[in-house]
Amino acid sequence: QRPRAGPGDRGEPHLSRAVGPTGSVLAVDVEESMVAYIKERAAREGLANVTASKGAFDDPGLAAGSVDRVLIVDVWHHIAGREAYAAKLKDALVPGGFVAIVDFTLEATHGPPMEHRLTADQIKKELEAAGLTGEIATESLGEQYVVLGRKPAK
């Protein structure tokens, strides 16, 4: 995924703690410099369960059935061919796994230009077109929303 506001904003330390010592966090980025930064930070902060890899703009590069959850923050609006990308995420999920997409509301005072913003309903429809069960989360993040796309349990 594209880098967010800066290296300090990366969520890997939080995710590392959340999954604990028996879990793992795979941080995928399209920028080689961000992959290098994540690797350096994981080593420096002792995040042994964090691995960084380089993905492509059109493919996260995840093996089929290899992940439980996918978190995409402030990036979905950058992805071209979102339905095809969502289908690749669906294939990467285990049955019952889900994708959580966080992005900016149309009313947000910061974030991408208005012409790049998407509604939560639009993202829900894109996830559903890829074969995921879409749901707009009720949690409020102020100027952002969360959309979930769940892979059927079988």
N, C-alpha and C positions, 0 to 999 in steps of 0.2 A: 504494500500500500504506500501511498505517497506520505512523506513526512508531514506531521502536523506543525504547529507553530514553531517547534524547536525541539532539540534533543531532550531538554529537561521535562518535556511534556509526555514522554513515553510512559506507558502504564505497566511495563514489564515487571518492575519490583512489586507492584500491588498484585498483579496476577500471579506472580511467583509465590507470594505468601498465601494467596487464596487457594491455590491448588495443593500447597503443602509439599512435603518432601517426596511423597509417592506420585505426585502429578508432574506434568510437564507443560511448559509454555513454548510454543513455536511462534516466533515473531517473524513475519514475512514482510519484506519491503522491496520496492522496485529500485530503490536507490542503493547502489553499492556502498556509498559512504554511510548510509544509515545502518546497513547490515553490519559494517565494521564497528560503528559506534555502539550498537546493541551488544555485540560480542565483547567489546572492551568493557562496557558498563557491567555486563553480567559477571565478567571475571573480577573486576574491581570490587563489586558489591557482594560477591560470593553467591550469585544466583545460579547455583549448579543445575537447576531444573529449567533454565531458559536457553533455548537454542535459536539462533537467527539464521534465516536463509533468504535468498534473493528470489523473488517471484517476478512474473511478467505482468504487464498492464492488462493482458487478456487471460491470464491463467495464474492462479495462486500456487500452482505446482504442488498440490497436496495429493497424496496417494488415496485411492478409493478406500473408504471405510477407515480412515486413519485418525480422525479427530472427533471429539465429543461436542465441542463448541467452537464457534468462530465469532470473534468480536471485531467489528469494523467501525472505527470512530472517525467521523468527519472526512470520509474518503469516498463514500458511495457515489456522490454526485460527480466525482472525477472519472468514474469508470465508464468507458464506452462499451456497448454490448452488455449491459447489466444483466439481462435475462440469461444470456449464455454464460456469463461469469457466475451467476447464481446457480445455474445447473451444475457447473464444476464444483461449486461449494457443496451442493446437495450430494454429489457423488462422493466427496471427501468425508462426509459425515457418517457416523455410525447410525444405525436405526434409532430413532428417538432423539438424536442430536439436534442442535439448533444453531442458527446464525442469529446474532444480535447486531443490528445496524443502528448506530447513533449518528444523527445528522442534524443540521440546522433547520429550524422552523422558517417559514416564509417571513415571519415578523422579527426574526433575530436582528439585533443591532450590530452584530459582527458575523463573520463567516464569508462564504463565497458570494460573488455578485448575484443579484436576484435572478438573472437568466440561467444560473447554474443550480439553483435550489430546487429541491424536489419536495413534494408533500409526502407525509407518512403513508397516505393511502396509495400513492403512486408506487412507492417502494414495496408495500404489501402486495400489490398486483404483480410487480416484477418477480417477487419471490414465489408467488403462487403460479405464475406462468412457467417457472422452472421446476414445479412439482413439489414445492414446500407448502406447508400450511402456514399462512400468514396471519399475524396478529399484531396490532398496535398496542404496545404496553401502556398501562394506565399511569405509570410513574412519570412524574414531571421533572425535567432537567432544566427548567426555565426556558432557555432559548433553543433547546434541542429536544428531539423526540427519540424514542426507541421503537424499532420494528423488529419483531421476531419472525423467523422462518424456520419451522420445525420439519424435520424429515420424519415421515411416518415410521412408527415402531415396527412395522411389517404387516 
